[in-house]
Every structure is written in C-alpha cells, then in structure tokens.
Amino acid sequence: MVLLADVGGSIGVRTALSSVKVPPDVIEQIVKFLDTTSGEFDPDGFTPVKGTWFGGSGSAATLGLHTEKAHAKIANALLEAILGIQDTTSAIETFDKEISAADADSEAAAQALLNRTQAAVDQMDGDRNTPPTHPNAPGSDR
C-alpha cells in the first residue's frame, strides 16, 4: 500500500511539485485530491478470490482464476504507475537542473561575447571619451 506519507506527506508533494515549477493552484488541487483519497490507494487491497467465490461449477472456477489474474494485473499496473511518476519527477528535476546550468552557461557566454565586442570597439575607436576638436570653433587659436 502506498500512503501519502511514503512521498513525504503533503509537504513532500508540495516541495516536489514546486521544484518542477507546477503552478500553486494546481499544487493545491493535487494535494487536496491526495489528502482525500490517499487511504483508498492500495495496490494490495484487493479481496482475495476464494475457491468457490463464484460457485462450484467449472465456469465459476475459471471466472475466479481470471479475477485473480485481473487483480494481479491491476496491482502491477498501479505499482508501475507509481514508479513511472517517480521516474518522471526525477527526470523533470534533472531537466530543471540542466536547463538552469545551460542558462547560466549561455549568460556567461553572452557576457563574454559582449565584453570582447566592447573591447574590439574600444580598440577601433581609440579613446572615445575624448570629445572631438573643432579647429574653426570660436576662441580657438586657428
């Protein structure tokens, strides 16, 4: 049985969903759903099929066997779904870290390019902070 406590409770769910940038209103809906249904989520909670559950005939026994198989398939599907959600969460967290690192690298590269461009412009322009001289300006010696 998987309980809400198994994933860190409501706080763990909020933290995980916030870390992958899920909007707060969606987080509230998810937490509310989990709070109200977490006790119902039990992959091992199927009532075992007894030998004569559906009667004593051969058809009833076959139906019981198929019911047991269906219960096992559903339990496995629920466990696979849980593992899939955990894997997806992990992949999203990895993606978030990698995209943040790529953004930082891109910003650093852009800043380095801007600095090189500025240095090249400064070198071509000479001392661009010196205002140009006007040889025929009033008050000049020429």
Phi, psi and omega in degrees: 000134179257123179252160177301328178296334181294338180251020178091016179067193181299324181294318178298319178295314179300316181297313181298315182289324177294323182293338178254021171063038174283135181301144183304322181293326177290320177301316180298319178297317181295313181297319179298316178299314181295321179297324184272340185239359187298329178288341182274346186271093185222096181297339179262008187273009179287138176290126180296143180278125178276161183304323183246027183305317183257012180115181185260000183282167176297322179295321179294320178296319178297317178298319178297318179298316179293326177295317177299316178297319179296318178299317180296319179296317181294316179300316178294320179297319178296317178295319177296323178296317179298314179297322178297319178294318178296317178296320179296317178300315179298317180295321179293320178296318177297316178300316180300316179296316182293321181290325177295318178295320179295321177298316179297317178297318180296319179295317179296318179295319179295319179294320178296318178296317178298318179296317178295319179296317179297318179296320179294319179295317179299320181292320180288328185273347183072223179267089186282356178275350178275123181293149179294149178269147178247103186299330183256022181287149178299139180088003179271163183283351185266000000 
